[in-house]
Amino acid sequence: MLPLGTFDVVIGMDWLAAYSPMQIHWQEKWMAIPYHGQLIVLQGLPTSFPQHLLLHIDSVAAVDQAGQDLQPLPVELQSLLDAYSDLF
């Protein structure tokens, strides 16, 4: 539903907090997390794209600046957001 391009996984803040502290090597694309008394390494696939990445996060209001209703989200996306409302 959401084209992520070269991203294999999206990890939420609650998951990251649950397995903290952890070690992350961004350039080599690995993450070592403590799990049941062991250190588990999650290894990403090497890629040459993208070489540079900019992540921009905004909050979205239900009503625009003029007070008019915004267009509704596609049903599939709204269902996904509703199903995981505790994450969003």
Secondary structure, 3 states (H helix, E strand, C coil): CCCCCCCCCCCCHHHHHHCCCCEEECCCCEEEEEECCEEEEEECCCCCCCCCCCCCCCCCCCECCCCCECCCCCHHHHHHHHHCCCCC
